[in-house]
Structure formats: C-alpha cells, structure tokens
C-alpha cells in the first residue's frame, strides 16, 4: 500500500516575512535564503520563460543565474550568491534536475551549506527541509518518528507518525537537505540508500510506504577534514553525483567573497560600513592564504601551516568581529588592531604547536613587509 503524507503547506505564514526587506525580515537575525532574496527570486520567476522541471520554481538556467548573479532584461540586478567556477554550479543544478542526489564535497569553509541553502531556495522555494548531521543523529531524523502519546494510546497509525524533513520532501516533491552527512553514524547514513535508489520510504509498522513524487531530490554536504568523520559506504556514494567545491582560486576572488558576506552580515546587525575596510580584508585574506598554502604570495618564503583550516568562512568571521569592534569601541574605521585578535584566535587552535607557527610567521614575514608595521605591532600586542 502506498501512502502520501499530507502536505503541510510549508512554514507557517507568521514565521515568514512577507517580502525581502520588509518589517518581518528586520525582526529575524538571519532570514532564510528564500526570504532574504525574495525580490530577486520573484524577478527571476517573472522573466523566466525556459522549461522548468516538475515542481521547480525556476528553470535550471534561472537557478544558476540566481546563484552566480547577472542582470535581467528589465534591468533587475541579481547579486551573486556563490563566487566560483560557473561549470560547478551548472553541474550541481543539472544533477538536481535528474533522479540523482547531489553531494557537495569540500574542505570546511568552501560555502557548501551556503550553496545548498540557496539551491533549495531557488528550486523549491523552501530551504528549511533540513537534517543536521551530528554523531548523535538518529535514524528517525531521516525516516520518521512517532508521537509517543498517540502511539501508546492508539497504537501505530497515520496520526501518530511524525514525518522527517526527507519524508515531507518526498511527499511534496521538494528538495531536502542533509548537512554534514559524514558526521552521521554509518548505519544511519545507509538509511538513505533505499530512499535514493528506489525513491521509496517503507513504513513497516503500518504496512505502507511513501513514494517520492516528481520534484523530489536531496542535497547533502560533507567534508573529510574535521574530526569525527564517518566515511560513506560505496553503496551510498554511488547514489550521489559528487561536486567538489574548491577554495577560491585567487586572492582577489577570496577578498570579493569576504567583502560581500561581511557587508550582508553587517547590514543584518546594523553595523556601519567601514570606510576603506577593503585594505584590512585583503590583509586578513593574505595572512590566511599564506599560512594555508605554506608559502608567501611572492613565493620567496616558506612558512609553516597551523592545525586549523583558515577557511574563507573564518576570514569572514574575523572581519565581521573586527567591524563590530571598530563600530562600538573605535572610530568606525576598520584598523589592524580590530582584526589582530580575531586572526590570533583563528590561527592558534593548538596552543603549543600553533603558537610557534604564528610567532615565526610574524617575525619572518609580517615584520619585514612594507606597510604592515601597525599590523605587526597589533599582533604582537594581542600575542603577548
């Protein structure tokens, strides 16, 4: 017997801002992608005359345009959500238009979660059908659970069943998301095999099943750099089309990414824009890239790399914190002293080994670099 879970109609209307930038949006610290960029999604939908897969809000071309940015025929500017190779986005979007699930793979800080959220928002108009992977994620988070009060009172029934985000996505033809798939225990990961291969979720307690309707697909993210990682079984990996998200190729690209995200976060926190802040952003990115790559940008000096990843996401955090320091405890101008402590915290994760790496980098590279004397003094001060 096949059963379909009753559609819930998405999130409650009271939980969603009516439009991007509306009064509701100002009350939310971090609006979902479909809310924050509702105006852009509406503009794309209004001018998108290309074929759309079943239950997609936009065509694959429009989804790619939403992520990569562009200008529509009526002059509407679509801001880039992802700065990177266009082909990567095209392959990811095309995968979702097939019956294969998408696995976004990359080191921490390569925007896997960010891309996953925006893909779901553009395709289904709802990025909230989410399973957050942890070492304690149970099988019920992927399959379904039970309302135990009803279960004990009346036994197994449809009313007692609590659908997971994945089950809802299957029933409603939506895009589900599984974050940090490799953090989930291996036996729980394999719960996805039948869902992705047969597009069916059995409910043996009821003698029924949920069959995925057209439009259903799943986006998972994973990395193999963090501790506590569980390798995917070969059977599960075959069910995914894997797209690797790389680190930014150039310093300019990474500076652009950091500047855009810091501006977005700063506006959501009502932080004033920092005049000439791009200079400090470039400095933070330079430090992170040199320590990450183990060599200075001119290729002349080799440096040791710390234990941390020093990702683009961490650079965004350092600059955002520096912007807050400048706004609340400075003159509003982002200066070396505002980012020095954040850089120290990002680099020195292992107090014994990383502290040595940082001190050697300060003395061998930062101290000798023209125009970096203020930064050197600020770093020495917070490192003391």
N, C-alpha and C positions, 0 to 999 in steps of 0.2 A: 504493500500500500504506500502511496506517495502522499505526503502532506506538505503543505506550504505554510510557513509561519506568517501570520497576519502582518502586513506592513504597518509600521508604527508611524509612518509619515515623516520620518527624520526627527531632528531635535525639536524640542518644544519651541513654539514661536516666541515665547517670552525670553528664551535663552539666546536668541539671535538678534543682532542689530538689524534694523530694517534696511540699512544700506551702508556702504562704506563711508566712514567718516561721520556717521550720524551720532545722535546723542547716546544710543545704546553702545556704540563702538567705543566711546570715550570712557565708559564705565568698566571696560574689560582691559586687563593688563596686557594680554596677548590674544587678540582676536584670531579665530581660525582663518585659514587662508581664504576660504570662500566668503568670509565676512569682510576681512581686511581689503580684499581686492574685488569686491562685488561689482563695482562700477566697471572695472576692466573686463571681468567675465561677462557682464551684460552687454558691453560694447562688442566684444568678440562674437557672442551668440547672435547679436542683431545683424552682423555683417557677414556671418559665416554661411556661405552657400554651398559648401562642399559636403560630400556624403559623410554621414555620421553612423558609426556602428550602433547597434541596438542599445537604447537607453543611455547613450552618451550625450552629455550636454553640448559638446563641441565636436567638430571633426578633428581627426589626428593632426591636420595642419594647424588648426587653431589652438590645439593644446600645446603644440611645440612653440607657436608664436607667443602664447601666454608665458611659457617658461623662459624663453630666450629673449623676448622683447621685440618690439617693432612698432611701426606706425601704420594704422589702418587707413583705408581710402578716405574716410571722413576726417582724418587728421588726429584721431584719438591715439595717444601715445601709450603703448603697453610697456611697462617697465620690466627689465629683465629680472627674473627670479633666480636664474642659475647662469653663472658666467663660466663657460667651458666649451668644449668641442660640440658643435651642433649635431654631429652624427650620433653622439652618445644619447642625446635627448630624442632624436628621431628613432633610434633603435628601441629605446625604452617605451616610447609611445606606441610604436608599431607592435611591440610584444603584447601590450595590453589589449590591442585590437584583435589578437589571436586567442587561442584557448590555452596558451602557456602563461604561467605566472612569471612575475618579474622579481629577480633578486638583485638589489642594489648593493654592491660589494665595494668596500674601500676602507682605508685606514680611518681612524677617528678624525672627525673634523672636515670631512670631504663633502658635507651637505647631503648625506644620504637621507636623513629624516626630513630635511627641508624639501628635497626633491620629491620624496614620497608623498608628503602632505599636499604639495601643490599639484602633483599628478592626480591624486584622488579628488581634489577640489575641482580641477578642470574637467575631469572625466565624468564624475558622478555628482558634483555639487555638494559633496559631504565628505570631509576628511576625518570624521570622528569615529568611524567604524574601525577601532584600533585595539590591538592586543599588544601590550607592552611586555616584551620578553625579559624575564629575570630567571635566576636559578630556582626560584620558587613558583614559577608559573605552572598552574595545574592543567591537566587535560581539559577540564571544564571550560577554561578560558578560550579554548579553540573550538570545542564541540558545543556543549550546552551544559547547563546546571539545572538545579531544582530548587523550587520554593519549598523548603522542608516542612513548613507548617501545613501547606496544602498536601504535600506528599504524604505526611503522616496521617492527615485527616481523611484523605480520599484515595490514596494510592497514586501510582503513576498515571498522569493524564496530561492533556494538552495545556490545561490551566496551570498545572504545577511546573511545567517546563519553562526554563529561563534561557532564551536563545543567546548565544555568544555573538559578538560582532561579526564573526565569519559566517555564522548561520544566517544572520539577518542579511548580510550582503548576498549570500546565495539565493535567498528567497526573493529579494527585491531587485536583483540584477545590478548590484552596486560594487564598488571597489573596496575591499577590505585591506587593512594594513597590519603587518606584524613587524614590530620594531625589535631589533637586536635578536634575531632568530637564533643565532649561535649561543646565546646565553640561556636559552630554554633547554632543559634536560632532553637528551636524545630520544627517549621513549615518548616524550610529549611532542617533540618535533615531528615524529613519524605519524602523528595523528593527521597531519596534512596530506599524507600520501594518497589516501582514498579520495579526499576532497579534491585534490588537484588532478588526479588521473581519471577518476570516474565521475567527477563533478556531482558527487552524491555524499550525503552525510546520514548514515544509518542511525536510527533511534531504536535499538533492540528492545528497550523497556516497553515500548508501545507497539512494536512490530511494524514500524513505519520508517520512512526516510524522507529527507529533504533533498530535492533535486535542484541544482542551480539553474536559474533562468538566464536567458541571454543577457549579456551585460556584466555578469559576474566575473571578477578576476581578483587577483591578490598581489599585493606588493610587499615584499619582505626586505629588510635591511640587515646587514651583517658585516662584521669585521673580524679579523683574526689577530689583532694586535693586543687587545685587552686581556687581562687575566680572567679566568672563569669561562673560557670559551669551549663549547661543545661542537666538535666537527659535525657537519651534516652527513648523513648516510648517503651513499651513492644513489640509492633508490630515490631519496628525496631531492637530491641535487639535480637529477635528471628531469624532474618536473618543473624546474625553473629555467628561464633564459637569464643568464647572468650578465649584468652590465657593471663594469668596474668604473667607479668614479675616481678620477685621478686628482692628485694635488694640483693646484694652479701651476701652469707651465712657467709663467714668468712673474717677476716681482710686481710689474705693473698690473697684471691681472689680479694678483692677490690684494694689492693695495685698493684696487677698484672694488673688489668684493667686500673687504673690510669697511671701506668708507660708506658703501651703500647700506650695509647692515647696521653700522653704528648710527647712521642718520635715521634709519627706520626705528631702531630701538630708542634712540634719544628722543625722537618726537613722541613715542608712546609713553615715555617717562617725563615728558615736559622739560627735558634738558635743553638749554640753549645751544645753538650751533656754535662750535668753537672756531673762531677765526684762525685761518692758517693751520688748522688741525691736520691737514694732509701731510705736513712735514713730520709730525710725530707718528702718524700712522705709517708712513714709509719707513721710519726708523724702527718701529716695532716689527714690521714685516721683515726688514733686512736682518735684524737680530735673529728672529725665528728661523728664517730660511738658512742663514749661515750655520747656526747650531744644528739645524735639522739635516743639512747636507754635509756637514763636516768640513766645510771649506768656505773661505770668504768669497764675496761676489766677484772679485778680480782674479780669483783662482790662485793667488800667491801664497796664502797662508792656510795651512790645515789646522782645524780646531777639533776638539773632542765634542761628541754629541752627548747630551744628557739622557736620562732614562725616559723622560716624558716625550710625547708625540709633537708638541709645539705646533698644533694644528691651526688652521685658519680660524676655526671657531674659538680657540683660546686667544688668538690675537684680537678678535672682535671683543671678547670679554675684557681683555686688558685695556683696550682703548675706551670702551664704554665706562669702565670704572674710573679711568683717568679723566674722562669728560665730566663725570659726576664730581670728582674731587675739584676740578677746575671751577665748576659751577658753584659749588657750595662752600668751598674753603679757599678759593683763589680768586683771580680776577676775571675768570671766564675764558681765559686763553689757555689752551692745552699746551703744557710745557713738559720738559724732560722729567721733572720731579713728580708729575702726575702719573706717569706710566712706569716709572722705575720700580716701584713696589710690586706692581702687577706682573711685570716681567720676571722679577725675582721669584715670585710665587709660582709662576708657570714653569720656570726653568728648574728650580731647586725642589724636586719632589723627593729625592733621596738625600737627606741632609748630609750624609757622609760623602758620597761619590759626586753628586751633582754640584755641591758647593765648590768643590775643587775645579770642576769643569767651568763653572761660572767665573770664578776668580781668574783662571788662566785666560779666559776669553776677554774679560775686562782689561787685563794688563797687556795682553798681546795684540788685541785688535782695537777695542774701544778707545783705550788711552792714546793710541797713536793716530787715530783717524781725525782728519781735519773737520772742524765744525761740530765735534762731538764732545767737547770739554765739559759743557754743562750736563750733558747726559752721563758722562763718566763720573762727575762729582756726585750727581744724584744717586747713581747706582752704588757708589762707594758708601754713601751715607746710609742707605737702607740696608746694605750688606754688613755694616759694622755690627 
